[in-house]
Amino acid sequence: MAEPQIVFDNVMKRFGDAVAVDRMQLEVAEGEFLAIMGSSGCGKTTTLRMLAGLETPTEGEIRLNGQRINELKPSERETPMVWQSLALFPFLNVIENVEYGLRMRGVEADERKRRARLWLERMEIAEFETRAIDQLSGGQKQRVALARALVTEPPVLLLDEPLSALDANLVVRMQGVLSRLQKELGITFVYVTHSQSEAFAMADRVVIMSKGRIEQVGTPREVYRQPASRFVAEFVGSNNILSGTVNNLQSGELVVDTGLGPVAAVRPDDRELTRGQAVELVLSADNLELSTTEPDSVNRVACKLVSEEFIGTVVTLLVESPGGVELRIQKQQRDIDQVSLEEDMPLWVSWSPSSVYVLPG
């Protein structure tokens, strides 16, 4: 069986006594779009810099297409990076920026110009080829940076929070550009971001990191709906986490005593649970139902409205149970419009047992 295109084999990176990346085991398939997420200082950018050759692993091995690359210079790796700052050369115009990598490889002037123009056309900015970099908008600069990185047709492209400086409407548009390019070219993308929406919208798989370690690797749906730890559950989405103890176990079902009272859930088939065992339950905010009358649901609790936050078409409600347990609920604005909400208003919150996820121990 062929080795994956990129392999991090027990890789560590220390800066003095500080461990930035701790025993990383990670494989990336050829043509995959992999996003790495985590809070500041988790090690995601250090991971990308080691792959680019800008940092050297303290221990372990990084392989590209089966070759150890720990000691290779960045120019020897064919893994260009699109930076958060874009790092375009202000003293070169648009086409000269795009040509730069080809010039460093000794490509003749006519061929450089031809290939650079092809990429400017592909990025829909051909009319700006003679324009100075400081005369471009943020989105136009982003496209120049992508063209400069891709004109050499690398097997792997590294991207370090490339959309963080763009306006929200441009971010959505550039997500579409990146996704389309990656699929058309079949190039492996390794993409570092702090934005869940970016990662989930574009990536085939997502890596969640914390304190230098990988907490979970999976598809966006797996990470969102089946978090591997409490950290992941808190990091992604708007999850409610309930601690409790197993009260009752039946075939395919279990009941957990929590601060909300008994909560029914589907019994996990991948692990053993015993009565009295401490467990944690995840209730996704978008899986909670809201009503002004008592619903016919096994999982239901009377609450009062504490606050309401409007974000575009989505509304996040904070409600509180009589026992003081707070729950977050996310609904579309059109659904909220059907209920006249007021602070301290009595509401019923309900959810199905199948939407309760039991965190691994």
N, C-alpha and C positions, 0 to 999 in steps of 0.2 A: 504494500500500500504506500503510495507516494506521501512524502512528508508535507504538511501544510506550508504555504508560502512563507509565513513568518512564524517563528517560534521563540518565545521567551522561556528559557529552561532554567528554573530556580534562580532567577535574576534578583540580585540585591544592589541597591545603590545607597551608599552612606555619604553624608557630608559631615565630616568630623564624627561626633558621637550620635548625630541625628540620622535615623534611618528613613529615607524618602520612599524607597520601594523595597518591600520585604518579601523575599522568596516567591517572586512572581512566576506562575506557570500559566502560559497563555498561548493559544494557537490561533492563527488567522488564515483562513482559506483564500486561495487565489480568487480575485474578483469579488470579494466580500466588502460590504460597507460596515465597518465596525466603529461604534462610538464608545468613547471612554468618558464616564461621568464621575463626579464626586465633588465634595466641598473643597474650598481652598486649602492647599497643603496636603491633599490626599495622595499625591504622587502621580497624577495623571499627566501633567506636562513633563515631568521628569521622565516618565515612560516614553513619551513621544520623542523627547530630546535624545534619549539613548538609542532609539530606533533610527533617528536621523544622523547619529554620529557626533552630536554636540556634547554628549556626556558619555563617559565610559563606565560600564557596570563594575561595581566593586567585586562582585562574585557572580557566578553563573555565566550563561552563554546566550547570545542572541544569534539566531540563524535566519538567513534570507535565502530561499530556494535551496536549502540544505547546506549553505556555506556559512561558517562562523564569520560574523562581521564585527565583533567587538573592537578590533583594532583598525578597521578600515576608516579612512577619512570620509567626511560627508560627500565629497565629490566622487568617491569610488563606489557609492552605494546605490545610486539611481533611486533615491527616495527624497525628492524635493519636498519642501515644506511651504505651505501658505500660512503666513504669520498673522496673528491678531492685529498687529500694526501694519500688515501688508508688506512693509519693507521695500517699497518701490524706490527706485533711484530718482531723486528729484532733478538731477542734472541731465537725465535722458528723457526723451519724449516717449510717447506710448509705444510705438513700434520698436524703438531702440530697447526699451525695457523688455519687451517680449523676445527680442532677438538675443538678449544677453547670454542665456544659457547655451544657445547654439554657437555663439561666438567663442565662448570658453571651450567648446568642444572642437573648435577648428573648422566649423562648417563655413563654406565659401559664402561671400556676401549675397550673391544672387539667390542662392538656395535658402539662406537665412531669411531674406526678405519674403520669398515666396511662402515659406512655411509660417512665418509670423503673420502674414496677411490672411492666410487660411484660418488661423486661430482667432484673429480679430473678427473675421466674418462669422465664425462659429459662435463667438461670444457676443455678436451683434453690436460691435463697437468699431467696425472698420472705418467709419467716417471720422474717428478721432485719432487716427494713427500718427498724425504730426502734432497733436496737441500736447502741451506741457502737463505733467502729472497734477500740478496744483490747480489746473483749470477743470479738473474732473470732479464729478459728484462722488459720494461714497460708494454707490453701487457700481459706477463706472470703474473706479479704482479697483474694486473687488474683482471685476471681470478681467482687468489687465493682469492682476496678480495670478489669477487662475490660468490665463493664457500663457503667462511666462513660465509657470510650473509645468503645464501640460504640453508645451510645444516640443519638448524633448521626448515625448511619448514614454514616460517612465512606467514601470510595472506597478509601482506603489506611490500613492500621493498621501502626504501627511498634512493635516489641517489643524491648527491650534486656535480654537475659538475664532474662526475667520469672520463670523457674522456679528460679533458682539458689539461692534461700533456702529452698526447700521440701524436705521429707523425700523420700527415694527413692520411696516408695509413692505420695505425692501427685504427684510429677513425672510418673509414668506416667499417672495419672488425668487430670491437667491436659493432657497431650499429646493424649489422646483428646478432651477438651473443645475445645481449640484447633483440632484437625484438623476436627472436626465443624462447628464454627462457620464456619471458613473456607470449607468446601465448601458449606454451606447458604447463606451470605450472598453468596458470590462476590466477597468483598472481597480486595484485594491485601494480603498480609502480607509485610513485610520484617522478618526475625527475626534478631537478633544473638545468638550463643551461643558458648561455648567447648566445649559438649558435643556430641561427635560423635553420640551416641545420639539426642539431641533433634533435631538437624538431619536425620539420616538417616531418622528415624521419621516426620517430618512434611513436609519440604520437597519441592517439585517439582524445584527445582534448588538446588545448593549453590555458594557462592562461597568459595574458599579464598584468604586474604590473607596476605602476609608483607612486613614492612617497607614498608607503604603501597601495595604493588602487588598486583594480582590474579594469583595463580599458576594458578588453574584455575576454570572455571565449567562445571558439568555436573550431570547427575542424580546422586543418591547412588550408584547402581550404577557409573556411569562414573568418578566420582571415586575410588571404592573399588577398582575392578578395573583401571582404566586411568589411573593418576596421570600428570599431565603433566610432573612433575619429581620429582627426588629429595626435595625439600622436602615435596611433597604425599604421596609414598609414605611418608615418615617420620612425617608429621603424622597421617594417617588410618590406622586399622587397626593391626594388629600385623604389619607387613611385614618380611621379611628381604630385605636388599639385598646382592647379590653383584656385585663388580666383576670384570671379566674381559676377554678379547680373543677375537674371532671366530676360530675355528680352521677350521671347515668350513661351506660353504654349499651347500645342495642345494635343489631345487625344493620350496618349502614348509617347509623345515627349516633349522636351523642348530645348530652345536655351539659352545659358548663355554667356553674354559679359565678356571676359577675356582679359588679356594682350596679348594673342595670336590672339584676334579677337573673333568673334562668334564661340562657340563650341556647336555642337548638341549632345544631350545625350538622353538616354531612361528615360522617366519620372518615378521616383520611385512610386510604388503603395502603399507604407506603410506610406506615410506622405503627408501632404498638402503643396503645394508651391504656392506662389503668384508672380505676376510680380513685379520686382524691389527688390525682396528679395535677400539678400546676401547669397551666397552658396560657398562651396568649392568642387572642382572636383578632383578626383584621376585618374591619367593615369598611369597604370603600365608600367614600362620600357620595359617589354617583349611584350606588346601589341601594341607598336608603330612600324610602318612599315617605311622602308627607301628606297628611290629611287633617281636616278639622273635626272629623268624626272617628270614633273608634273603629279600626279596621278589623277584618276577619283574618288575622295572621297569627301564627304561633309566636312569632317574635314581634312584640309591639311594646311601646313605652310611651306614657304621657309625658310631654315636655312643655317648656315655655320658651318662646323665642327670646334670645339674648341680643343678637345683632344680625345685620344683613349687609353683605358686601357685594356690590355690583361690579363685575368685570366683563365688559363687552356683552356677549349673549349669555354668559354664564353667571349665575348668582350663587354665592356661598353663604349659607345660613349657619349660625351658631345657636344651638339649642341646649337646654340644660334639663336633666331629669330631676325628679324630686330628691334623689339621693346625692345630687351635686355633680353627676357625671355629665361632661360636655360632649356633644357630638357635632361634627361638621357634616353638612348636607350640601351637595352641589346639584343644581337643577338649571335647566334652560329658562331663560327669562319668560318665555311664553307659558311655561308651566306655572311659574310663580304668579304671573298675572291673573291666573284663575282663582287665586286666594288673596284676599285683602289682609296683608300681614301687618301686625302692630306689635310693638315691644311688650313683653310679658304675656303675649297672646297664648292660650293653651293650644297645643298641637299634638298630634299623634305621629310618631315615627315608627315605621315597620320595615322589615326586610325578610327575605326568604332564607331558610337554612342553607340552601345551595350557594348563597352569596357570601357566606361566612367562611373565611379561610383560617385554618388552624396553623399558626407558625410552627416551623420545625423546632424541636427542643434545642 
